[in-house]
Amino acid sequence: MTETLASAAEVQVPASSRSDRTRSFDVADFPAITGREEEWRFTPVKRLAPLFADRATGAQLAVDEQLPAGATVETVDLAHATGMGILEPEDLPAAIAAANAPGVRHYDVPADTELDGPLIIHADGQGGDEPVHGHVLVTVGANAKATVIVEHEGRADYSELVSLVVGDGAAVTFVSLQLWADGAAHLGQHDAIVGKDAQLKHIVITLGGEVVRLNSNVRYAGPGGQAELLGLYFADAAQHLEHRTYIDHNTPRATSNVMYKGALQGVDARSVWIGDVLIRPEAIGIDTYELNRNLVLTEGARADSVPNLEIETGDIEGAGHASSTGRFDEEHMFYLLSRGIPEVVARRLVVRGFFNEVVQKIRVPAIEDVITEKIEEELARSVL
């Protein structure tokens, strides 16, 4: 009896360190999700319950691919993908997605190749009732340069695992656009392994969908790696947009910078950002910073922001984080109103200015117009 109680208590106690969480491709290694777990307490798990079932449905998104010269694509099985050094899933839905996806879609950019344009993957939900599972693998060889853009539109209940392997000295920009229609649900885990002296810019833009929850995780395969994680989101009434980032500093002299900004408007608009950084004992000389800002535009909207730093060595260049949630900057508003700008126009200018810091850092011409257009659409629906 004592043994049974001890086992139950063990299951219920949260991991004391971010590094203690389960990592596995075996679905059976993960406990069932109840919503009481630390990593799920902000999430509407009842709405996402269909994506927690370990069964293949055969449902798929309609995918259109644009591959520039030098890039290739193939479908491989999970065993083949794991042999390429991809990271193991850190939560149950990602393990289910990997187990039930109809193959791993593998996009490859060979070593020393520089793509002359972005590799674009357009995924369109077909509106069916069955959950859709997907696994995307992107490998970029040593000293190669590539931009990869994944666009999600339409309506679906979609769960994905995205695996990124960035070779030594490579420079990769990966963009994930969530432009889903109303009623869509999206669970995603993006796992990146960054090679020696490599650079990764990981960008998440979330504007559509009923519930979107994305985990973006980075580890390093050698010293000198650089990771920049940028995020922009705009939640309307009854939307739940949740983003989680995890930087695992497991090598010396690596850097990371995280910046996520979001705006919320309407009753029950909800955003969640959780930022975890682990600095292991061997991560000497690293530099890391994470920032989250939220702009609440109306009553009835809520933003949760939780930055976490776990430091296991003091021999580092720097480590910090900042988080804030608030309303309009009244000084900005006063300045604009005093110059004869109508209040509604002034408020929209403030929102555009709030997002501009992130937009300027993206530097992907292929999506700049899309982002601007979609933000304007959100502001046009504004209930300000």
N, C-alpha and C positions, 0 to 999 in steps of 0.2 A: 504493500500500500504506500509506504514511504517513498519507494522508488518511483511509483507512478506519479505521485504528487510532485516529486522533484523534476521529473521529465516534463510535466505540464508547465511548471513554473519556468523551466528553461526555455520553452517555446514562446512564452508570453513576454519574456524580458527582452527589450530591444537591444540590438548590438551596441556595445559601448563605444566602438570605433566604426567609422565609415568603412574601414577596410575589412571589418568582420562580416559584412553582409554576404549572403550566399551568391556565388557565381557559378552557373551551370547551364548546360544545354539540356539537361534532364529535367523535364517538367515535374517529376516526382520529388525532386529535391526542394521544391518550394511549398510552403504551407498555403492553404486556402486563404483568400483575401476576405476579410470581414469589414474593413473600413476603420477598425480600431487601431491598426498598426500605425506607427509613427509616419512611415512613408506613404500612407494612404488616407490619413485622417482629414486632409483637406479635399479629397476627391469624391465626387458623386458616384460611388461604386455601384449603386443599384442600376444607374443608367448604363454602366459599362459591363454589367454582368455577362451579356452574351459573349464578350471578348475574353472572358475568363474560362470558358469551356474548352477543354482539350480535345477538339475534334476538327478534322478537315471538312470544309464545306464545298470546296470546288469553286466557290465564287471568286471572281477576280475583278480588278479594276481594268478599264480600257486604257492601254498604255501606248503612247506615241513617243518614239525616240528620235532625237536628232544628234547624230554622232559626227563630230568633225574628223577630218583626216588624222589618222594616227591612233584613234581610240577604237577599241573593239568591244563586242558584247557577246556573251554566251550564257547559257543556263547550265548550272552545275548542281550537284547534290550537296547536302550539308557537310558530309564527310570531307569532300573536296575543299569546301570553303574553310573548314576549321584547319585544314592543313596549310592554309595561307597565313596563319597567325592571327586570326580575328579574335577579339575579346569575347568572353562568355557573357551571356545575359545576366543582368543583376535583378530582374524581377520576373514574376510569373508570366505576365502577358508577353514579354519579349521571348521567353523560352517557348511559349505556346505558338507564337508567330513563326519562330524558326522551325519548330517541329511540324507545323501544318501548312507552311507555304508550299506552293506547287513548284518547288525548286528555288535555287538561289540565282537571282539575276546578277551576273558578274560583269561589271564594266571595268576595263583595264586600259591604263595609259602606260606604255612601256618606258623604261629608263631613258633618260636624256631626250625625251620628247616634249615639245612645247605645242600645245593645241592652239590653233589659230582662231578659235571661237569656243563658246561654252558647249559642253555636253548637256543636252536638255532632255529631261524625262518628264513627260506630261502624263499624269495619272488621273483618270476621270472615274468617279464613282457612278455606278449604274442604277443606284436606288433600290436594289434588292433588299430582302429581309435577312439574308444570311450574312454572318460575319465574313470579312475578307482578311486573309493573312498574307503578308508579304515579307520577303527578305531580299534586301539589296546590298550588294558588296561592291565597293569601289576600291581598286588597287591602283596606286600611282607609284611608278618605279623611281629609283634613285635619280635625283637631279632633274626630274621632269616637272612641268608646270601645267596645271589644269584648273578649269572652273567647271563645276558640276552644279546644275540647277534642277531641282525636283519640284514640280508644281502639282498641287492636289486641288481638284475641283469636283463638282458634282456632289452626290450624296451617297454615303456608305457608312457602315460600321467597320472601321479599318484598324488593324493592329499590325505593326511593322517592326522589324529589326533592320537597322542600317549599320553596316560594318564598313569602316574606313581604314585602310592601311596606307599610310603615307611613308614612302621610302626615304632613306637618308638624303638630305639636301634638297628634297622636293619642296615645291610650293603649291599648295592646294587651297582653293576657295570652294566651299560646299554651301549651297543655299537651299533651304527647305521652305517653300511657300505653302501656307495653309489658307486656301481661298475657298474652302468648302461651302456648300449651300446650307441653308437652315436644316437642322435635323441630323446632320452628320456627326459621327463620333470618331475620334482618331486617338489611338494610343501608339506612341512611338518611342523607341529607344535607339539613340544614335551613339555608337561606340567607335572612338577613333584611337588608333595607335600611331603616335608621331615619332618618326625616326630621328636619328642623330642629325642635328643642325637643320632639321626640316621645319617648314612653316605651314600651319593650318589656320585658315580663317573659316570659322563655322558660323553661318548666319541663319537665324530662324525668324520668319515673318508670319505671324498668325493673326488673321483678320476674320476668318469664317469658321463655321461649324458650331454645333450646339455644345459639345464637350471636346476639348483638345487637351491632351496631356502628353508632353514630350520630355524625355530625359536625354540630356546630352552629356556624354562622359568622355574624358580624355585621359590617356596614359601615354608615357613616353618609352620609346624603345632604345634611346641613347641620349647622351648629354647634348645640351645646346638646342633642344627643340623649342619651338615657339607656338603657342596656341592663343588665338583670339576668338572669343565667343561673343557674338552680337545677337541681340534679340529685340524685336519690336512687335507689340501686340495692341489691339484695340478691341475691348470687350463691350458689346451692346447688351441690352436688356435680356436677361435669362441665359446669357452665354457664360460658360465656364472655360477659361483659358489658363492652363497650368504649365509652367516651365520649370524644369529642374536641371541644374548643371552640377557636374562633379569633375574636378580636376585632381587627378592622382599624381602628385609630384613624387615620382619614384626614381628619378635620376638626377645627377648634379647639373647645375648651370642651365636649367630650363626656365622658361618664362611663361606666364599665362595672364591674360587680361579678359575679364568678363564684363560686358555692359549690356543690360537689358532695360528697356523702357516701355511702359505701357500706359494707356489711357482707358478710362472706363466711363460709361454713361448708361443710364437707364436702370430701372428696378431690377434687382437681383443680378446685375452684371457682376461677374466675379473673376478676379485674377489671382493666381498663386505663383510666386517665384521662390524657389528654394535653391540656394547656392552653397555647395559643399566644396571645400578645398582641404586636401590631406597633404601634409608635408612630412614625408617619411624621414627616418634618421639619415638615409643615404643621400637625401636631396639637398646637398650643400650648395650654397651660392645661387639658389633659385630666387626668382622675383615674381610675386603674384598679387593681383588686385581684382576684386569683384565689386560691381556696382549695380544697384537696382533702384530705379525711380518710377513712381506711379503717380499719375495725375487723375484725380477723381473729379469728374465733371458735374455729377448730379447726385442728389440724395438717392439712397437705396442701392448704391454700388459699393463693393467691398474689395480691397486689395490686401492680400497677406504677403509679407516679404520676410524671409528668414535667411540671412547669410550666416555661414558657419565656417570657422577656421580651426583646423586641428593641426597643431605644430609639434613635431617630434624631434626637431633639432633647432638650435638657435643660430647655427652658422649659415645664415641666409642673407640675401641682399635686401629683401623687403617682403612684407606680407600685410595686406590690409583689406578692409571691406567697408562699404557704405550702403545704406538703404534709407529711403524716405518715401512717404506717401502723403500727399497733400492736395490742396486745391490750387486755383490759379494764383500766380504771383501778382499780388495786388499792385505792386509798383509798376510792373509791365502794363497792367490794365489801365492804371491811371495815366501813364505816359501816352498810350494810344488814344484813350478817350479825350485827353486834353488837346489832342491834335485833330479833333473832329471826326475820328473814325467811329462809326456806329458800334454799339456794344457787341452785337452778334458777330460782326466782322472781326472786332478786336479779339474776342474769345477764340475764334478760329485761328487767327494769326498766332496767338499764344500756343495753341496746340501744335501747329506746324513747327513753330520754333522749338518746342519741347522735343519733338521727334528728330529735328534736324541733326542733332549731334550724332545720333546713330546712323541716319541716312548718309551723312557725309563719310562715315567710315566704311560703308559697304563697298563702294567703288566697283560695282558691277553694272555697266551701262545697260545690259540686257534686261535688268529688272528695275532700274531706277524709275522708269516711266510707269511700270505696273504699280510699284509701291505708292508713288505720288497719286496716281489715279484712284487707287483703292482707299487711301486715306481721305481724299476729297469726297469719295462716296460716303464714307463714314461720317464726315463732317456735314455733308448735305442732309443726312438723316438725323443730325444732331437735335437733341431735345433741349438744348441750352436756351 
